[in-house]
Amino acid sequence: GVADDVAARTIRVSLGWNTRAQELERFAEAWASLT
């Protein structure tokens, strides 16, 4: 495991065999809008 303070600032992103490029692009756009 990791320390609680590190875990509290972590986002887990899971990809699978069925993940499409469009879904990755949508995630990247959403992530970029947060910063």
C-alpha distances in whole Angstrom, upper triangle without the diagonal:
4,7,9,12,10,9,12,14,12,14,14,17,18,21,23,26,28,27,30,31,32,29,27,30,29,26,27,30,28,25,28,29,27,27
4,6,8,7,6,10,11,10,13,13,17,18,21,24,27,29,27,30,30,32,28,26,29,29,25,25,28,26,23,26,27,24,25
4,6,5,6,9,10,11,14,15,19,21,24,27,30,32,30,33,33,34,30,28,31,30,26,27,29,27,24,26,28,24,24
4,5,5,6,9,10,13,15,18,21,24,27,31,32,30,32,33,33,30,28,30,29,25,26,28,26,23,25,26,23,23
4,6,5,7,9,13,15,19,21,25,28,31,32,30,32,32,33,29,27,29,28,24,25,27,24,21,23,24,20,20
4,5,5,6,10,12,16,18,22,25,28,29,27,29,29,30,27,25,26,26,22,22,24,22,19,21,22,19,19
4,5,5,8,10,13,16,19,22,26,27,25,27,28,28,25,23,25,24,21,21,23,21,18,21,22,19,20
4,6,8,11,15,17,21,24,28,28,26,28,28,28,25,23,25,24,20,21,23,20,17,20,20,17,18
4,7,10,13,16,20,23,27,27,25,26,26,26,23,21,23,22,18,18,20,17,14,17,17,14,14
4,6,10,13,16,20,23,24,21,23,23,23,20,18,20,19,16,16,18,16,13,16,17,14,15
4,6,10,13,17,20,20,18,20,20,20,17,15,17,16,12,13,16,13,11,14,15,13,14
4,6,10,13,17,17,15,18,18,19,15,14,17,16,12,14,16,15,12,16,18,16,17
4,7,10,14,14,11,14,14,15,12,10,13,13,9,11,14,13,11,15,17,15,17
4,7,10,11,9,12,14,15,12,11,14,14,11,13,16,15,14,18,20,19,21
4,7,8,6,9,11,12,10,9,13,13,11,13,16,16,15,18,20,20,22
4,5,5,9,11,13,11,11,15,16,14,16,19,19,19,22,24,24,26
4,6,8,11,14,12,12,16,17,16,18,21,21,21,24,26,27,28
4,6,10,11,10,11,14,15,15,17,20,20,21,23,25,26,28
4,7,8,7,8,11,12,11,13,16,16,17,19,21,22,24
4,5,5,7,9,10,11,13,15,16,17,19,20,22,24
4,5,5,6,9,10,11,12,14,15,16,18,20,22
4,5,5,6,9,10,11,12,14,15,17,19,21
4,5,5,6,9,10,11,12,14,15,17,19
4,5,5,6,9,10,10,12,14,16,17
4,5,5,6,9,10,11,12,15,16
4,5,5,6,9,10,11,13,15
4,5,5,6,9,10,11,13
4,5,5,6,9,10,11
4,5,5,6,9,11
4,5,5,7,10
4,5,5,7
4,5,6
4,6
4
